[in-house]
Structures are given as structure tokens and as C-alpha cells.
Amino acid sequence: MTFYKKILILLLLLILTISIHSSVFAEELNLYSLAAILIDSHSGNILYEKNANAMMYPASTTKVLTAIITLENCSLDEKVIASEPAVTSIKSGYTNAKIQVGEELSIEDLLYALLLNSANEAANILAERVGGTTENFANIMNAKAIELGCTSTHFVNSNGIHDENHYTSAADLAKITRYCMQNELFRHIVATQEYSLPTTEQYPSPDRILKNTNSLMNPESPYYYPYVIGGKTGFTTQAKNCMIAMSEKDGLELISIVFHAETAEDGRSARYLDTITLLEYGNNNFMQYAVPKENQETNFIENNTSEISNSAPISAPTEQEPSSFNFKTLFIILLFLIGIRILVAFVHHKIIVYRVSKNKKRARKFLNP
């Protein structure tokens, strides 16, 4: 077999391998959402993205940032009185937890109302407690977003009620959520299925039972995904359906974000279908591997301290920090090395042919002066 035939066969094999690789590992995910991202919660590595840096309306997914800022500035047992503006400014049709003007509730109660029931008045009450006014709290939110490395984010309220100047991106919200998941109290709240607000003088009925709006965590839901450990839903007419979801399987902790999802052809919720698609992609194509301590990434926000007295501290880095490992990446590197080897062999062959040809010309010139 001639050298050129060998090269041709190797090239054909390389093309065939790349084709198989593309069909098995690198297929484009069929997502309904306009923007989406999937990251490894431990390392922050992006595992999949679609329009991840596009500015999108976040709706109530905004509330995860409201929650973490509150957790860092308040004690859970602190009592707060609901002001009239905080309650009455919420228009009809927006989600609420039936909190009454003048009612006194704890920060803990308000956080559960915020993250489980997506109560918009709870967001306002917390914003007033931390920022003095809802407007000032929005400034605190924006400062925190910048601190976390967000580049396409601007908030004007604490609850995500639609405003043209209230936006973020999938990539930015993933950074915010990753930071939130470092707080054990936040993790506990978003993983809770049900919570009851206490009776008060202003609301004596015990019927305020808050249920988690995240159907991925409900075993009776058709969208149930057993590895989900938390999340936050969102919806406005302009934002459509949005979703944050966190999952854990075999040590691999994932965060997925989807924006502007409507319904699938069969009427099912696209935000849940897309979230399951993303999480399945992550769980099926990635695994955890140990990173030596000396090579570990610096903690996400260095020297951050929480002011909440009852908060469990953010876990310190362990001796071996999990990180995602992708067989697809290894395979691409292997293909690249094979390609380099073929190229080197081809160039080497050409050099030899050139030298032989040059020597023949010299010989003929010498023999036939």
C-alpha cells in the first residue's frame, strides 16, 4: 500500500470518527427556551449554553438574590412589620401569601413565603427591612450582582415584577445561584416542600400553607425529577416561564437556568421539559473527579461573612474539591493529537520526496554536465 493510500485511509477514519463523535456526544439539545445554561455548581464550569449572555426578563427568579442578601443581613428570628406600601403595591393577579398590613412576621417566615410561594409582598417587606426602601434595596442588589461577576444584569425591584429596566442573563443568574447555594440555609429553604405561616392578630386563620412551586420536586407531578434539590420558578407575560433548578447525582451538583419558555407541541410545560433535558445531559455526559488541593479554585467570594446569627457557615473547601470531567473533551483532544500526527507524517513525507527529487536532479546534472 502506497503512502498516499495510507494517508487517505487515516483521513477517512478521522472523518468517520468525528461524525460518530458528533452524533453521540455533541448533538445540539432541542430546547424550547430562548436562553439557557447548565453549570457545574462546584467549579462553575459551563457544561452547556444557549444564548447565555442575552439579556432576559427574569420574573420571580429574581427572588433568589433577594433571599441571599436578606440571609446575609438579618437574623431568622427577627420580627418585621409589613408596611402598607409593601403590601398594597402588589397588583391583583400577582402571587402573594395573604400577608396583611401591620402584620408582624419573622424573617424566616418571609423567606419561606418568598422562595416557596413566590410571594411578592414578602419580597417588598424584606427589601424595606434591609434597604430601608425598595429602591435602595435594588441598588444593593445591583452592587451584589457586580460583586459576583455579573455583566448583563440590572434590577429595579426585589420580586421580579416586570419592568423594562429589570433584566439579567442566564450566565449571570447561574453565578448568582451558585453563590446562593453556598449558603446552607438557602439550600434548606429551596429544598422544602411545604411551610405554614403562623396565625397572627391580623390573620387568625391557619390556612396559609405555602407549597413549593417547583414541580420537579413533587413526586406526584409528571415533571418529577428525583435528583432535584431545589429551584425557583418565575413567570410574567413578558418573561414567559423561567426556571432555576439545582440537582445532585453521584456527587455531581448541577445548576440549570432556562428563560422565556412557553409550551411544547403537546401542551406540556417547556420550562420543565428543558430543565430535565439539561440536567439529563449533564448527568449522562459528565462526572466528578478530584482536584488536588493546591490546584483548587479560590472560593467563589473570598472572605464573605454572613451577618445572620442562626446561619450554618458556608462549608470550607475539602481536601479534594469535586469538579466536572467530560469524556467529550478527552475525545476531542485525542482526535486533535491524531490529526497532528497525520499532518506531521504528511509533511515529513513531502520533505523526503523533495530531497530525493533534488538529489536526482543534482545527480543528472553531475552525470550530464
Protein Blocks (a to p, Z undefined) as FASTA:
>chain_A
ZZklmmmmmmmmmmmmmmmmmmmmmpccddfbfbdcdddfknopafbdchklbccdekjm
lmmmmmmmmmmmccfklccdddfklmmmpcghiacehiaehiacdfklmmmmmmmnopak
lmmmmmmmmnopaklmmmmmmmmmmmnopabbccfbfnopacfklccdfklmmmmmmmmm
mpmklmmmmmpfbdcddddfklmcfklccddfblklmmkbckbcfkbgbdcddddfklop
addddddeehiacddddehiabdfkopafklmmmmmmmmmmmmmgccddddfklpccdfb
ghiacfbfklccdddddfbdcddddfklmmmmmmmmmmmmmmmmmmmmmmmmmmmmmmmm
mmmmmmmZZ
